[in-house]
Amino acid sequence: MIRPLFTELALFITPFVLYALYLWATHEGVLDVDAWSLPRLMWLGITAFVLVIISFVMLAQFGGAPPGSTYIPAHMENGRLVPGTER
């Protein structure tokens, strides 16, 4: 469960990091308050949310088991644990 959380967090932070790298590459002040104005932060936030939403849609569309498959949960056979499978 922690891997998807870190993936979404990385996608959310990406626009801010890219903008900071852009400021650094253009020799503008990364810590300058004017470079991080409210409208610019709003656009970066909107972009971050769009990336996260797109990743959720992609995960729902292409992740998981194929349609019509049956999940067989983990169970015991002859005293051994058999992991869950999808058929």
N, C-alpha and C positions, 0 to 999 in steps of 0.2 A: 504494500500500500504506500510505502514511502517513496518508491521510485516514481509513480505517477505524480505525486505531490511535488517532488523536486523537478520533474519535467515541466509541469505547469508553472512553477515558480521561475524556472530558467526562461521559459517563453515570455513571462510577464516582465522580467528584468531586462531582456534583450534590447528593446528600443532605447531604454535609458543608458545602457552601457554603450551601445553604438553611437548615441549622441555625444556621450562623454568622450569617446574615442575620436569622433569628428572634431570636437572642440580642441582636443589635445593635438590632433594632426594639423589643424589650421592655426595653431599657436594662439588661440584665444584662451581666456581664463576659464578653466574647467570649474573653478570654485567661484567664479564671478557671478554675482547675483543677477545681473542683467542677462547673462546667457541662459539662465534657468527661469525665465519669466513664466507667469501663470498661464498665458495662452499656450506657450510651448509645452509646458508640463501637461496641460489638458490634452493636447494632441498626442503626446507621448503616451499618456495614460489610455486614451482611446485606442491607439494602435496596439498597446499591450493587451487590452481587453479583447480586441478583435483577434489577435493571435491566439489567445487562450480559447476563445469560442470556436475558432476554426479547428484547433487541435481537438476539442471535445467532439465536434461534428465528425472529424476524420476518425477518431477512436470509435465512435458509435457506428460509423458506416463500415469501417474495414477491420475493426478489432473483434475479438471474441470468436465464438464457435460459428460454423456455417449454419444457415437456416435449415431447420428440420433435423438437426443433430440431437442426439440424446446424451445427457450427462449421466454417467454411472459413478456415484460417489465412492470414495475410498471405503474399503470393506476388508473383512478378515476372511482368508481362505486357508484352511489347514494350518491355522495358527500364525499365518504370515499376513502382514498388512499389504494389501494391493492398492496402489494409488488410484485416484479417480481418473477416468478417461472420458473422452467424447467419441461417440459413434455416429 
